[in-house]
Structures are given as C-alpha cells and as structure tokens.
Amino acid sequence: MSLDFLVFGPHPDDAEIGAGGLLAKMKALGHSTGVIDMTTGDMGWGTPEIRAAESAAAARILALDVRENLDLGDCRIEDTFENRCKLAAVLRRHRPQIVMAPYYNLPIGRGLGHNDHYKTGQIVANAFNLAHLRKAPIEGEPHQAKAIYFYFLPQGVTPTFVVDITDHFETMVAAIDCHKSQFYNPERPRPATLPAVREVFEANARYWGWQIGAKYAQAYLSVGPLKVRDPLMLVHDIVPRP
C-alpha cells in the first residue's frame, strides 16, 4: 500500500521516541503510517525475539499500517550502496509521501550520537534520492517521496517545524512503555539520581511544546525550503508565550 508517513528507526524503540506522538496524531487525522526498524537491537537489553514482540505491541498502540525490520545489524549499520538500494526498495514498495529519519549529523558518542542513529539518517537520505532513478538496480517502480524530515535534533539545531502532540502524548508514552526490555528491565537498574523514563520524554515534549504555545510537541528539520500557500496558516494555532 502507499503510505502517507514512513518513519525509519535505527533500533526498535527509536521511531516511537522521535515520532511517536506525530504518528499517533497523523493516524487520528486519517493518514496511513508505517515504521521501518533498521536493526533488531540485538546489542541492547533483551533478545531480538523479545524486542520484536515489544515492537509489535507498540505498533498496535500507534495503529501503524506497516512495521518491518530490515535486520541490518545493531551497531553495524553502514552507509553503503547495497544498504541504500535496500532502503530504496522499501521506499518503492511502500511509496510514502513523507519520509522521516534521525538527523544525519549527530555528535558522535552514546545516546543520539550512536553510530546507527546518524548512519540511518545518511542512508535514508541517500535512498530517498536513489529510489526515483529508473536505472538503479532496485526492485520496484521508481518512486520519489515528496519530502524527507529529520528527528532527534541535537542541541543547537533549530527545527524547521514543531508539531503539537498534546492530545496524543499519552499514546506516545504508552508505545514507548511497550519496550520494557530497554526501559524497565530489572537487569538494568536505573540509579535513583536519574529521572524516571516518563519524565525524560515528558520534559523534551514540554520543552518543544513551550516553543509553540502547546503542552507537548515534537520537533523536526527540513533541509530544503517548505512551500507555504498561506503564511497566516503558520501562526493560526500559535498561543503567545507569557
């Protein structure tokens, strides 16, 4: 089927964290949605089987139309031509209008700067271009998605747009909570000094919500200009900050 939104996540919980609220909102608006996990997260806590079950549970909560796993190897994702072709084939098969992926220029290290995070952004961006080339050695009919947007923006990167997810925040958190092996694993105790899992994601969503006069929001980057039919629509729902 042709999807309206297709989100690529490096590991089985990343799409929920970076775009869970947006996916829930888009589904509520009647759009078709999907997630492609790049790896099984086999280097993380739990097993690939456990993580697959958690991903399926999260997909049900988000009412995704599609969720697939490419199993490209946790901590082993590389921006190769072969991997670009694999992702381009996915784009040709699902024919999304909008593609989303982690920001491709993250600071190297743990957390956002994990190898798989920024490499996923690079591969998806390259596949986005490759998928429309008729001569490319890729299965399926050529397809050019209308836009690619990036999530997991590091400090100092100003988003192009911020989406109000207030009415869908609880759905996002419920989807994240499905990944118990990562966030509620008794073999991975969290120090008492660290904030609770919900507090981490709530703080981030509240920060971006504050920027647009909403309670909760998620932020995204476009590397190209966005066409605007009526500039007033950009400020239609903005509530001035006190």
N, C-alpha and C positions, 0 to 999 in steps of 0.2 A: 504494500500500500504506500501511497505518497503521504509523507508526514509533514506537518507544519513546523514542528520543532524537533531537532535531533541533537541531544547533548552527549558529548564524549567525556567519559570519566576515566582517569588513569587507573583507579582502583575501585572496587565495588561500592564504596560509600561516597566517593568524591562528587558525583553528579548530584546526589541529594544535598550535600553541603553547599556546593556552589550554585545550584539552580533548582533546588527542591521546591522552594516557595514559588518561583516562576513557573515551574512545570505544573504545579497544582493549580495555579491561577489560570494558566493557559487552557488546561483541561476544563476548568469551570466555565471558561468562555467558549467552549465548544471546539477547540483546536485539537488536532491529533499530536501526540507526543511520544518520544522514544528516547532511550538511553543505550549507548554502546559503551560497555566496560572494556577497557583495553587489556586488563590483566585479571587474573583470579585473586590477586592479593595474596599469593602463596607464601610470600616472605613475611607477612604480617601475622597477627594472632589468629588462632583458629586454623581450620583446614579449608582448602578450596571448596569442598562439599558443603561445609557449614556456611561459608561466605556466599555460595550460590543460593542456598536456602534463604539467607538473610536478604539477598538482593531481590529474590522473587517476592518475599513478603513486602519489601519496600515498594516494589513495582505495583503491587496490588493497592497499597495505600495511595500512591500517586496516580493510580488508574492509567498507567502507561499503556500505550498501544503496542509498543515494541520494547523488549530489553534483550540484548545479546552480549555475549562475552567473546572477545577475539583471542584471549589467552596468549598475548604476545610476550609474557614473561615479566613478572614483578621485579622491579629494579633493573630490568634488561631491555627496556624499550629504547630503540634507536631510530633516528630519522633516516631510514634507508629508502631506496627507490622501491624495494619489494614491499615494505610496510606502507609506503604512500599508495601503491597500487591496491593493497588490501583494503585500505580505508576508502580509496576512490571507488572501489567496487561496492562497498557498503553504501556510499552516497548514491551511486547509480541504482542500487536495489531499492532503497527507501525514498529517494528523491525528495529530500526535505527542502522546505523553503528557507528555513533559518537553521544554521549550524552553530553550535556553541562548544567551546573547548577552554581548557585552562590557559591563562596568559603564558605566552611563549618565551618571556624574558624575565623569569623569576630569579631572585638572588639564590645562588647555589647553596644548598645545605639541607637540613632537616625541615620538615613542615612543608610550606608552599614550594620551597626550592628543591624538593625531591626530584631526582632525575626523571622519573616517569611523568611528573606534572608538566614541566616545561617542554620535554620532548613530545608529549602528546599534543601540546599546542602547536609545535612546529610541524608535526606530521599531518595533523588535521588541516592546518593552513595550506600546506603543500598539496594535500589530497583534494582540497576544495578547488584548487586551480586545475589539478590533473584530471578530475572527473569529467570535465567537459570536452577534453581533447579526443576526437574521434579516432586518431591513430594510436592512442595509448593502448598498451597491451592489457586491457582491463575488460572483464566480463560486463555485459550490460550496455544499454544505450547511453550515450553521453548525457550528462546532467550538470547544469550549473545552478547551484543554490543561489538564492537572491542575496544572502548576507551571511557573514560569519562574525560572531561576537565572542568576547573572551571574559571569563570569570576568574576568580582567585587573584584579584588585583593586589599587588604589594603596596605597602605604604609609599606614598609619593606619586603614584599613578592615578590621575584623575579620571573617573569613569565618564563615558560618553552619555550614559543614561542610567537611571536608577528606577527600579520597579517596586511599587508599593505592594507588599505581600501580606499586609496586616491580616486580612481575612483568611489567609492560608498558611500563616506561620505555624499553627499547631499541627497542621497536616505535614509540613516540612519536618518538624521535630519528631513526629511520630514515625516518619520514614527513616530518619537518622537513627532513632532508637531501635529500629529493627536490627541494626548492625551491632548486636550485643557483644560479639567476639572482640570488637575493637574498642568499644566504649564502656562496657560493663563486665569485662572479663575478670573473674576473681583471681586469675593467674597474673593479672596486670593491675595491681592495686595502684590507685591514684593517691599521691601524698595529700594529706589534709590541707596543705597550704595552697593546693591548686583549686581553681573554681570548678564547680560541677559542670558536667558536659553541657547541660542545657544552658547554663549561664554563659558559656563561651559563645555559643551560636546566637543566643539572645542578645548579648552585648554587641556583636557585629551587626546583627539585623537592626538593632535600635540605633546604632551609630548612623547607618545609611538612611534609616527612616527619618532621623532628625534633620538630615540634609534636605529632605523634600517635604517636611511637614507631615510625615506619616509615623505610625508607631513602629512598624517593621518594614524593611526593604532590602533588596539585593542589588548589587552594582555590577555594571558590565561596560566593556570597552569595545568600540568600533574603531578600526584603524583607517577606515575610509569615511567620507562625508555621508551624512544621512539626509535623504530627500525629505523636505517638510512641505506639505501642501499649505498649511495654515499655521504660522508661528504662534498664534494665540492658543492653539491646542497644547503647546508645550507647557503652558502655565495655567491651564484650565483647572487642574486639581491641586495646585500648589497652595498650601496654607502657610502664610508668613510666619517665620520663627519669632518667638517673643524676644 
